[in-house]
C-alpha cells in the first residue's frame, strides 16, 4: 500500500512537471515572453493565493480537531494549573494573531493583484503603523513575561513547608533510583567514591543521617495534596527528570544537586476515572491490540528528557499518587538503608 502511494506521488510530480512544460510551450505559440506577466496571470495567481489561504485554515482546524484528543490530560499538580493557564493564553494569542495576519496576507494578495491600469501607491513611512506594530506586541509580550516570571519564581522557590516530603531522584545510564529521607527528614550525605554494587547511589556510610533513608526502584509513591521536594543527582551524564503530568522537569547534572518541588492534586485512581484519560487510554490500547500487545492502565511516569545514550528509552519509572493513609502504609513496608546494609 505504501509503495503504491509512493508511486502515485512520483507520477503526480511528473504529471505536474509535464503540465508546466505544456504551459511554457503554449507561450511560444502566443509570441509572448515568459517574463511578461499579464493581468490575467495576476488575477489567476491572486485566486490561487486565496484558495491556498482557505485550504490552509481548513487544514489548521482539521489538525486541531484531529490531535486535540491526543494531548496530555490536565495538570495533576497545583503549580501545573498555572502553567496550563499560561500555555492556553499564549496559544490563544498566537492563534488569533496568526489568523489575522495570514488571513490579511492571503486576502490582500487576491484583492490587490496587479492590474494594467492600476498604479501602486508607494508609502515610505507611517508613524501610526510603526507605533501600532511596536507597542501592541510589546505590551502583550510584557504581560506574558511578567506572569511567566511570577509563576517561575513561585515554582522554583525553595520549599519552606515543614511537612514536605524530601525525595532524591538519582539518574544513571540507564535507570532511576529514588531515595526517601527517613524519620529525621534529612537525606544522608553521598560520596561518589563509595559507589559499588551494594551502594548504588554512593551514600556516605559514615553519615548517620542516611541510616533511615529508603531506596526504591521500579516505582515510587507520593501522597496527594502534600508538597514533595525533589533533589536530583546524576552519576554519569546530564539526564533530565521529566514528569509530564505534573508539568515538572529539571536537569540532573553530574557533580551538583538540582531541586524542584510540587504538590500533586490528583491521585492515580482519580486520573484513571477521568473521562478524557479513559478516552486517551482507549486509543492507546486499541493501537496496542493491533500489535497483539496487552492493554495498559494509566500511570504517572518519570522519564529522562535528555538523549543520554543508546538505551535512553529505558529510563522510565512509575509514580503512584495515593492518599496519605495508603502512602504511610506503603512507606512503612520499605526497608531502610541500615537494614539493607546489615544484610
MOGI-V890337 format. One record per backbone hydrogen bond with DSSP energy under -1.0 kcal/mol. CO is the residue of the C=O (numbers start at 1). NH is the residue of the N-H. E is the energy in kcal/mol with one decimal. If there is no record, write none. Layout:
BEGIN
co=[CO CO]
nh=[NH NH]
e=[E E]
END
This chain:
BEGIN
co=[1 2 3 4 5 6 7 8 9 10 11 12 13 14 15 16 17 18 19 20 21 22 23 24 25 26 27 33 35 38 39 40 41 42 43 44 45 46 47 48 49 50 51 52 53 54 55 56 57 58 59 60 61 62 63 64 67 76 79 80 81 82 83 84 85 86 87 88 89 90 91 92 93 94 95 96 97 98 99 100 101 102 103 104 105 106 107 108 110 115 126 127 128 129 131 132 134 135 136 137 138 139 140 141 142 143 144 145 146 147 148 149 150 151 152 153 161 165 166 167 168 169 170 171 172 175 177 178 179 180 182 189 191 192 199 202 204 207 208 210 211 213 214 216 217 218 220 222 227 228 229 230 231 232 233 239 240 241 242 243 243 244 245 248 250 252 253 258 260 262 263 264 267 268 274 275 276 277 278 279 280 281 282 283 284 285 286 288 289 300 302 303 306 309 311 312 314 317 318 320 321 322 323 324 325 326 327 328 330 331 336 337 338]
nh=[5 6 7 8 9 10 11 12 13 14 15 16 17 18 19 20 21 22 23 24 25 26 27 28 29 30 32 36 37 42 43 44 45 46 47 48 49 50 51 52 53 54 55 56 57 58 59 60 61 62 63 64 65 66 67 68 70 265 83 84 85 86 87 88 89 90 91 92 93 94 95 96 97 98 99 100 101 102 103 104 105 106 107 108 109 110 111 112 113 118 130 131 132 133 135 136 138 139 140 141 142 143 144 145 146 147 148 149 150 151 152 153 154 155 156 157 164 229 181 231 179 233 177 235 175 172 170 216 168 214 185 204 194 195 202 191 207 210 211 213 338 337 180 178 219 318 320 322 165 262 167 260 169 258 171 252 305 250 303 246 248 247 76 243 241 239 256 232 230 228 78 225 271 272 278 279 280 281 282 283 284 285 286 287 288 289 290 293 292 319 317 242 308 312 314 315 316 302 220 222 268 224 327 328 329 330 331 332 333 334 340 341 342]
e=[-2.1 -2.3 -2.6 -2.5 -2.3 -2.2 -2.5 -2.2 -2.2 -2.2 -2.5 -2.5 -2.3 -2.4 -2.2 -2.2 -1.7 -2.0 -1.9 -2.1 -2.5 -2.3 -1.4 -1.1 -1.3 -1.3 -1.9 -1.3 -1.0 -2.1 -2.5 -2.6 -2.7 -2.4 -2.1 -2.2 -2.5 -2.2 -2.6 -2.8 -2.3 -2.3 -2.6 -2.7 -2.1 -2.2 -2.6 -1.9 -2.4 -2.2 -2.5 -2.2 -2.4 -2.8 -2.5 -1.5 -1.9 -2.0 -1.7 -2.7 -2.0 -2.5 -2.5 -2.7 -2.4 -2.3 -2.6 -2.3 -2.3 -2.8 -2.6 -2.6 -2.5 -2.5 -2.6 -2.5 -2.5 -2.4 -2.0 -2.0 -2.1 -2.5 -2.4 -2.9 -1.8 -1.2 -3.2 -2.6 -1.2 -1.4 -2.4 -2.5 -2.3 -2.6 -3.0 -1.9 -1.4 -2.7 -2.2 -2.9 -2.3 -2.1 -2.2 -2.8 -2.6 -2.2 -2.5 -2.9 -2.0 -2.5 -2.6 -2.7 -1.9 -2.4 -2.6 -1.0 -1.4 -2.9 -2.3 -2.6 -2.4 -2.3 -2.1 -2.5 -3.1 -1.9 -3.2 -2.8 -3.3 -2.0 -2.1 -2.8 -2.4 -1.4 -1.4 -3.9 -1.6 -1.5 -1.5 -1.3 -2.3 -2.7 -3.3 -2.2 -2.7 -1.7 -2.7 -2.0 -2.2 -1.8 -2.9 -1.9 -2.5 -1.9 -2.6 -3.2 -2.1 -1.8 -2.8 -1.5 -1.5 -1.2 -2.8 -3.0 -2.4 -2.1 -1.7 -3.1 -3.6 -2.8 -2.3 -3.4 -2.1 -2.0 -2.6 -2.2 -2.6 -2.9 -1.8 -1.9 -1.9 -2.9 -2.3 -1.8 -2.1 -2.2 -1.2 -2.6 -1.6 -2.6 -1.8 -2.7 -1.7 -1.6 -2.1 -1.8 -2.4 -3.1 -2.1 -2.5 -2.8 -2.5 -2.6 -2.5 -2.0 -2.2 -2.9 -1.7 -1.1 -1.0 -2.1 -2.8 -1.8]
END
